[in-house]
Amino acid sequence: MNGKQSLPHAFILLMLVVAGNLLYAMTVKLFLLPAGLVTGGTTGIALAIHQALGIPVSLFVLIFNVLMLVIGYFLLGRTFAITTIISTFTYPAALELWDQLLGDWVVTQDILLCTLFSGLGIGLSLGIVIRAGASTGGMDIPPLVLNRYFRIPVSLSLYVFDFCILLTQAFWSTPEKLLYGIVLVMTYTIVLDKLMLMGTARTEVKVVTRYPQQVRDAILQKLDRGVTLFYGEGGYLHQETQVVFSIISNRELPQAEKLIRSIDPESFMVVSRVSEVRGRGFSMSKKYQ
């Protein structure tokens, strides 16, 4: 990617990081704070430390975020650290902006609605920022490190960390608020997981047929998708056969089924969802020879 191409791309990523933090701050202002919900992340840790040791929440958040920023710089790269710095300053500024614009306006006093919309807003905002290659800082960084080096899903480790943080707040929070906090964490981890997979999930198709070459040609020519042929043997008659393997988009599945059935109505087809596909034709541009 040359300089002319990278500049607009970097600007778009910057705008996504800012938009994600604006949404995060609005969610906190409109739903999380008015309901007095317990939460995970750095704020949850800071609340627990404050109750146990009396350390001011703001001081702990500052120290912890700087520490996580340094870890992110060494383990996730300079670009990640730079975009995280943007989040570090954008989020508190956005929170102050919404506080000035919205004042004491309350959307709803229903704690269940506040919990659900807090989860929805936090999940969307985290997903936007993470997909832009950044984070909102603090406890967002350990899950990204685990994902980078151990392939542990971000949503899973985020859920485990936040659940443990919520438990530390059980000593001074009411059981009802704690249960709502668990619902909050579950909601935004589910939303985050869906958003992280959006646009990357694909459909895997395996076809056992008497006419593998015709099926292969149809997928290549009509769907413009790559095909791999596996060699196998029938388990009952011990006849040699070929298995046609291809990855297609979810929208192409009905057309693929129609093509395959028109060639061999008796074909055996296995369809599976895959969460992510990388390589030529998906994460890389197609190359024709």
C-alpha positions as a Markdown table, in Angstrom:
| # | Residue | x | y | z |
|---|---|---|---|---|
| 1 | Met | 0.0 | 0.0 | 0.0 |
| 2 | Asn | 1.5 | 3.3 | -1.1 |
| 3 | Gly | 1.3 | 6.6 | 0.8 |
| 4 | Lys | -1.6 | 8.0 | -1.2 |
| 5 | Gln | -3.6 | 4.8 | -0.5 |
| 6 | Ser | -2.6 | 4.6 | 3.2 |
| 7 | Leu | -3.6 | 8.1 | 4.1 |
| 8 | Pro | -7.4 | 7.8 | 3.4 |
| 9 | His | -7.3 | 4.3 | 5.0 |
| 10 | Ala | -5.7 | 5.7 | 8.2 |
| 11 | Phe | -8.2 | 8.5 | 8.3 |
| 12 | Ile | -11.1 | 6.1 | 8.1 |
| 13 | Leu | -9.6 | 4.0 | 10.9 |
| 14 | Leu | -9.2 | 7.1 | 13.0 |
| 15 | Met | -12.8 | 8.1 | 12.4 |
| 16 | Leu | -14.0 | 4.6 | 13.4 |
| 17 | Val | -12.0 | 4.8 | 16.7 |
| 18 | Val | -13.5 | 8.2 | 17.4 |
| 19 | Ala | -17.0 | 7.0 | 16.6 |
| 20 | Gly | -16.6 | 4.0 | 18.8 |
| 21 | Asn | -15.5 | 6.1 | 21.7 |
| 22 | Leu | -18.4 | 8.5 | 21.2 |
| 23 | Leu | -20.9 | 5.7 | 21.2 |
| 24 | Tyr | -19.2 | 4.2 | 24.3 |
| 25 | Ala | -19.4 | 7.5 | 26.2 |
| 26 | Met | -23.1 | 8.0 | 25.1 |
| 27 | Thr | -24.0 | 4.6 | 26.4 |
| 28 | Val | -22.4 | 5.2 | 29.7 |
| 29 | Lys | -24.0 | 8.6 | 30.1 |
| 30 | Leu | -27.6 | 7.5 | 29.1 |
| 31 | Phe | -27.9 | 4.0 | 30.5 |
| 32 | Leu | -25.0 | 2.8 | 32.7 |
| 33 | Leu | -24.6 | 5.7 | 35.1 |
| 34 | Pro | -28.3 | 6.5 | 35.6 |
| 35 | Ala | -29.0 | 2.9 | 36.6 |
| 36 | Gly | -26.0 | 2.6 | 38.9 |
| 37 | Leu | -25.0 | -0.7 | 37.3 |
| 38 | Val | -21.9 | -2.6 | 38.4 |
| 39 | Thr | -19.6 | -3.1 | 35.5 |
| 40 | Gly | -16.4 | -4.9 | 34.4 |
| 41 | Gly | -13.3 | -3.5 | 32.7 |
| 42 | Thr | -10.9 | -1.0 | 34.3 |
| 43 | Thr | -13.7 | 0.9 | 36.0 |
| 44 | Gly | -14.9 | -2.2 | 37.8 |
| 45 | Ile | -11.4 | -2.9 | 39.0 |
| 46 | Ala | -11.0 | 0.7 | 40.1 |
| 47 | Leu | -14.2 | 0.5 | 42.1 |
| 48 | Ala | -13.1 | -2.7 | 43.9 |
| 49 | Ile | -9.6 | -1.2 | 44.7 |
| 50 | His | -11.3 | 1.9 | 46.0 |
| 51 | Gln | -13.5 | -0.1 | 48.3 |
| 52 | Ala | -10.7 | -2.2 | 49.6 |
| 53 | Leu | -7.8 | 0.3 | 49.8 |
| 54 | Gly | -9.3 | 3.7 | 49.4 |
| 55 | Ile | -7.3 | 4.6 | 46.3 |
| 56 | Pro | -9.2 | 7.1 | 44.2 |
| 57 | Val | -10.9 | 5.7 | 41.2 |
| 58 | Ser | -9.5 | 8.2 | 38.7 |
| 59 | Leu | -5.9 | 7.7 | 39.9 |
| 60 | Phe | -6.1 | 3.9 | 39.6 |
| 61 | Val | -7.7 | 4.2 | 36.1 |
| 62 | Leu | -4.9 | 6.5 | 35.0 |
| 63 | Ile | -2.1 | 4.2 | 36.3 |
| 64 | Phe | -3.7 | 1.1 | 35.0 |
| 65 | Asn | -4.4 | 2.5 | 31.6 |
| 66 | Val | -0.8 | 3.7 | 31.2 |
| 67 | Leu | 0.5 | 0.3 | 32.3 |
| 68 | Met | -1.8 | -1.5 | 29.7 |
| 69 | Leu | -0.7 | 1.0 | 27.1 |
| 70 | Val | 2.9 | 0.2 | 27.6 |
| 71 | Ile | 2.1 | -3.6 | 27.4 |
| 72 | Gly | 0.1 | -3.0 | 24.3 |
| 73 | Tyr | 3.0 | -1.1 | 22.7 |
| 74 | Phe | 5.5 | -3.9 | 23.2 |
| 75 | Leu | 3.1 | -6.8 | 22.4 |
| 76 | Leu | 0.7 | -5.4 | 19.9 |
| 77 | Gly | 2.8 | -2.8 | 18.1 |
| 78 | Arg | 3.3 | 0.9 | 17.8 |
| 79 | Thr | 0.3 | 1.5 | 15.6 |
| 80 | Phe | -2.0 | -0.1 | 18.1 |
| 81 | Ala | -0.5 | 2.0 | 20.9 |
| 82 | Ile | -1.0 | 5.2 | 18.9 |
| 83 | Thr | -4.7 | 4.4 | 18.2 |
| 84 | Thr | -5.1 | 3.5 | 21.9 |
| 85 | Ile | -3.8 | 6.8 | 22.9 |
| 86 | Ile | -6.5 | 8.4 | 20.8 |
| 87 | Ser | -9.1 | 6.4 | 22.7 |
| 88 | Thr | -7.5 | 7.3 | 26.0 |
| 89 | Phe | -8.2 | 11.0 | 25.3 |
| 90 | Thr | -11.3 | 10.7 | 23.1 |
| 91 | Tyr | -13.4 | 8.7 | 25.6 |
| 92 | Pro | -13.2 | 11.1 | 28.6 |
| 93 | Ala | -13.7 | 14.1 | 26.3 |
| 94 | Ala | -16.7 | 12.5 | 24.7 |
| 95 | Leu | -18.1 | 11.7 | 28.1 |
| 96 | Glu | -17.8 | 15.3 | 29.1 |
| 97 | Leu | -19.4 | 16.4 | 25.8 |
| 98 | Trp | -22.4 | 14.2 | 26.3 |
| 99 | Asp | -22.7 | 15.4 | 29.9 |
| 100 | Gln | -22.8 | 19.0 | 28.7 |
| 101 | Leu | -25.2 | 18.3 | 25.9 |
| 102 | Leu | -27.6 | 16.0 | 27.6 |
| 103 | Gly | -27.4 | 17.3 | 31.2 |
| 104 | Asp | -29.6 | 15.3 | 33.5 |
| 105 | Trp | -31.8 | 13.9 | 30.8 |
| 106 | Val | -32.7 | 10.3 | 31.5 |
| 107 | Val | -34.0 | 8.0 | 28.7 |
| 108 | Thr | -35.5 | 5.4 | 31.1 |
| 109 | Gln | -35.5 | 4.5 | 34.7 |
| 110 | Asp | -36.2 | 0.8 | 34.0 |
| 111 | Ile | -33.1 | -1.0 | 35.1 |
| 112 | Leu | -33.6 | -4.0 | 32.7 |
| 113 | Leu | -33.8 | -1.6 | 29.7 |
| 114 | Cys | -30.7 | 0.2 | 31.0 |
| 115 | Thr | -28.9 | -3.1 | 31.3 |
| 116 | Leu | -29.8 | -4.3 | 27.8 |
| 117 | Phe | -29.1 | -1.1 | 26.1 |
| 118 | Ser | -25.8 | -0.7 | 28.0 |
| 119 | Gly | -24.8 | -4.1 | 26.8 |
| 120 | Leu | -25.8 | -3.3 | 23.2 |
| 121 | Gly | -24.0 | 0.1 | 23.2 |
| 122 | Ile | -20.8 | -1.2 | 24.8 |
| 123 | Gly | -20.7 | -4.3 | 22.6 |
| 124 | Leu | -21.1 | -2.2 | 19.4 |
| 125 | Ser | -18.6 | 0.5 | 20.5 |
| 126 | Leu | -16.0 | -2.1 | 21.5 |
| 127 | Gly | -16.5 | -4.0 | 18.2 |
| 128 | Ile | -16.1 | -0.8 | 16.1 |
| 129 | Val | -12.9 | 0.2 | 17.9 |
| 130 | Ile | -11.3 | -3.3 | 17.9 |
| 131 | Arg | -12.1 | -3.9 | 14.3 |
| 132 | Ala | -10.3 | -0.6 | 13.5 |
| 133 | Gly | -7.2 | -2.1 | 15.1 |
| 134 | Ala | -7.4 | -0.2 | 18.3 |
| 135 | Ser | -8.9 | -0.5 | 21.8 |
| 136 | Thr | -10.5 | 1.8 | 24.4 |
| 137 | Gly | -7.5 | 1.0 | 26.6 |
| 138 | Gly | -7.3 | -0.6 | 30.0 |
| 139 | Met | -8.8 | -4.1 | 30.3 |
| 140 | Asp | -9.5 | -4.2 | 26.5 |
| 141 | Ile | -5.8 | -4.9 | 26.0 |
| 142 | Pro | -5.3 | -8.3 | 27.8 |
| 143 | Pro | -8.0 | -10.0 | 25.6 |
| 144 | Leu | -6.3 | -8.7 | 22.5 |
| 145 | Val | -2.9 | -9.9 | 23.6 |
| 146 | Leu | -4.4 | -13.4 | 24.3 |
| 147 | Asn | -6.1 | -13.4 | 20.9 |
| 148 | Arg | -2.9 | -12.4 | 19.1 |
| 149 | Tyr | -0.6 | -15.0 | 20.8 |
| 150 | Phe | -2.9 | -17.8 | 21.8 |
| 151 | Arg | -5.9 | -17.3 | 19.4 |
| 152 | Ile | -8.3 | -17.1 | 22.3 |
| 153 | Pro | -11.5 | -15.3 | 21.1 |
| 154 | Val | -11.6 | -11.7 | 22.3 |
| 155 | Ser | -15.2 | -12.1 | 23.5 |
| 156 | Leu | -14.4 | -15.2 | 25.6 |
| 157 | Ser | -11.5 | -13.7 | 27.5 |
| 158 | Leu | -13.3 | -10.4 | 27.9 |
| 159 | Tyr | -16.3 | -12.3 | 29.4 |
| 160 | Val | -14.1 | -14.2 | 31.8 |
| 161 | Phe | -12.2 | -11.1 | 32.9 |
| 162 | Asp | -15.3 | -9.0 | 33.4 |
| 163 | Phe | -17.1 | -11.8 | 35.3 |
| 164 | Cys | -14.2 | -12.0 | 37.7 |
| 165 | Ile | -14.2 | -8.2 | 38.1 |
| 166 | Leu | -18.0 | -8.3 | 38.8 |
| 167 | Leu | -17.4 | -10.9 | 41.6 |
| 168 | Thr | -15.0 | -8.5 | 43.3 |
| 169 | Gln | -17.8 | -5.9 | 43.5 |
| 170 | Ala | -20.2 | -8.4 | 45.2 |
| 171 | Phe | -19.0 | -7.4 | 48.6 |
| 172 | Trp | -20.7 | -3.9 | 48.5 |
| 173 | Ser | -23.3 | -4.3 | 45.7 |
| 174 | Thr | -26.8 | -5.6 | 46.2 |
| 175 | Pro | -27.4 | -9.1 | 44.8 |
| 176 | Glu | -29.9 | -7.6 | 42.3 |
| 177 | Lys | -27.4 | -5.1 | 40.9 |
| 178 | Leu | -24.8 | -7.9 | 40.7 |
| 179 | Leu | -27.2 | -10.1 | 38.7 |
| 180 | Tyr | -27.9 | -7.2 | 36.3 |
| 181 | Gly | -24.2 | -6.7 | 36.0 |
| 182 | Ile | -23.8 | -10.3 | 34.9 |
| 183 | Val | -26.6 | -9.8 | 32.3 |
| 184 | Leu | -24.8 | -6.7 | 31.1 |
| 185 | Val | -21.5 | -8.5 | 30.6 |
| 186 | Met | -23.2 | -11.4 | 28.8 |
| 187 | Thr | -25.0 | -9.0 | 26.5 |
| 188 | Tyr | -22.1 | -6.9 | 25.4 |
| 189 | Thr | -19.8 | -10.0 | 24.9 |
| 190 | Ile | -22.4 | -11.6 | 22.7 |
| 191 | Val | -22.9 | -8.4 | 20.7 |
| 192 | Leu | -19.1 | -8.0 | 20.4 |
| 193 | Asp | -18.7 | -11.6 | 19.2 |
| 194 | Lys | -21.3 | -11.1 | 16.5 |
| 195 | Leu | -19.8 | -7.8 | 15.3 |
| 196 | Met | -16.3 | -9.3 | 15.2 |
| 197 | Leu | -17.5 | -12.1 | 12.9 |
| 198 | Met | -19.7 | -9.8 | 10.8 |
| 199 | Gly | -18.5 | -9.8 | 7.2 |
| 200 | Thr | -16.0 | -12.7 | 7.8 |
| 201 | Ala | -18.3 | -15.7 | 8.3 |
| 202 | Arg | -18.6 | -17.9 | 5.2 |
| 203 | Thr | -20.2 | -21.2 | 4.2 |
| 204 | Glu | -18.2 | -24.4 | 3.6 |
| 205 | Val | -19.6 | -26.9 | 1.0 |
| 206 | Lys | -18.4 | -30.5 | 0.5 |
| 207 | Val | -20.0 | -32.5 | -2.3 |
| 208 | Val | -19.7 | -36.2 | -3.0 |
| 209 | Thr | -21.0 | -36.7 | -6.5 |
| 210 | Arg | -20.7 | -39.0 | -9.5 |
| 211 | Tyr | -19.8 | -35.9 | -11.6 |
| 212 | Pro | -17.1 | -34.1 | -9.7 |
| 213 | Gln | -15.6 | -32.4 | -12.7 |
| 214 | Gln | -18.9 | -30.9 | -13.8 |
| 215 | Val | -19.6 | -29.7 | -10.3 |
| 216 | Arg | -16.1 | -28.2 | -10.1 |
| 217 | Asp | -16.5 | -26.4 | -13.4 |
| 218 | Ala | -20.0 | -25.0 | -12.4 |
| 219 | Ile | -18.6 | -23.6 | -9.1 |
| 220 | Leu | -15.6 | -22.1 | -10.9 |
| 221 | Gln | -17.5 | -20.6 | -13.8 |
| 222 | Lys | -20.9 | -19.7 | -12.4 |
| 223 | Leu | -20.0 | -18.7 | -8.8 |
| 224 | Asp | -16.4 | -17.6 | -9.5 |
| 225 | Arg | -15.2 | -19.5 | -6.3 |
| 226 | Gly | -12.2 | -21.6 | -5.8 |
| 227 | Val | -12.5 | -25.4 | -5.6 |
| 228 | Thr | -10.3 | -28.2 | -4.1 |
| 229 | Leu | -10.8 | -31.8 | -5.0 |
| 230 | Phe | -10.2 | -34.4 | -2.3 |
| 231 | Tyr | -9.7 | -38.0 | -3.2 |
| 232 | Gly | -11.6 | -40.6 | -1.1 |
| 233 | Glu | -13.1 | -44.0 | -1.1 |
| 234 | Gly | -16.7 | -45.0 | -0.5 |
| 235 | Gly | -17.2 | -46.8 | 2.8 |
| 236 | Tyr | -19.6 | -49.4 | 1.5 |
| 237 | Leu | -18.7 | -50.3 | -2.1 |
| 238 | His | -15.0 | -49.2 | -1.7 |
| 239 | Gln | -15.3 | -47.1 | -4.9 |
| 240 | Glu | -12.8 | -44.3 | -5.5 |
| 241 | Thr | -14.4 | -40.9 | -5.5 |
| 242 | Gln | -13.7 | -37.2 | -5.4 |
| 243 | Val | -15.0 | -34.8 | -2.9 |
| 244 | Val | -15.6 | -31.3 | -4.2 |
| 245 | Phe | -14.7 | -28.7 | -1.5 |
| 246 | Ser | -15.4 | -24.9 | -1.8 |
| 247 | Ile | -15.9 | -21.9 | 0.4 |
| 248 | Ile | -18.7 | -19.5 | -0.7 |
| 249 | Ser | -20.5 | -16.5 | 0.8 |
| 250 | Asn | -23.7 | -17.1 | 2.7 |
| 251 | Arg | -25.8 | -15.5 | -0.1 |
| 252 | Glu | -24.3 | -17.8 | -2.7 |
| 253 | Leu | -25.5 | -21.0 | -0.9 |
| 254 | Pro | -29.0 | -21.2 | -2.6 |
| 255 | Gln | -27.4 | -20.8 | -6.1 |
| 256 | Ala | -24.7 | -23.3 | -5.3 |
| 257 | Glu | -27.3 | -25.9 | -4.2 |
| 258 | Lys | -29.3 | -25.3 | -7.3 |
| 259 | Leu | -26.3 | -25.7 | -9.5 |
| 260 | Ile | -25.1 | -28.9 | -7.8 |
| 261 | Arg | -28.6 | -30.5 | -7.8 |
| 262 | Ser | -29.1 | -29.7 | -11.5 |
| 263 | Ile | -25.9 | -31.6 | -12.3 |
| 264 | Asp | -26.4 | -34.5 | -9.9 |
| 265 | Pro | -29.8 | -34.7 | -8.0 |
| 266 | Glu | -28.4 | -37.6 | -5.9 |
| 267 | Ser | -25.2 | -35.9 | -4.8 |
| 268 | Phe | -24.3 | -35.9 | -1.1 |
| 269 | Met | -23.7 | -32.4 | 0.1 |
| 270 | Val | -22.5 | -31.2 | 3.5 |
| 271 | Val | -22.9 | -27.5 | 4.4 |
| 272 | Ser | -21.2 | -25.9 | 7.4 |
| 273 | Arg | -20.7 | -22.4 | 8.7 |
| 274 | Val | -17.1 | -21.2 | 9.2 |
| 275 | Ser | -16.4 | -18.2 | 11.3 |
| 276 | Glu | -13.5 | -16.7 | 9.3 |
| 277 | Val | -11.8 | -17.3 | 6.0 |
| 278 | Arg | -8.4 | -15.9 | 5.1 |
| 279 | Gly | -6.6 | -16.2 | 1.8 |
| 280 | Arg | -7.0 | -15.4 | -1.9 |
| 281 | Gly | -10.6 | -14.4 | -2.8 |
| 282 | Phe | -11.6 | -13.5 | 0.7 |
| 283 | Ser | -9.0 | -11.6 | 2.8 |
| 284 | Met | -6.9 | -11.1 | -0.3 |
| 285 | Ser | -7.9 | -10.0 | -3.8 |
| 286 | Lys | -8.5 | -12.7 | -6.5 |
| 287 | Lys | -5.7 | -13.5 | -8.9 |
| 288 | Tyr | -6.6 | -15.1 | -12.3 |
| 289 | Gln | -4.2 | -17.1 | -14.3 |
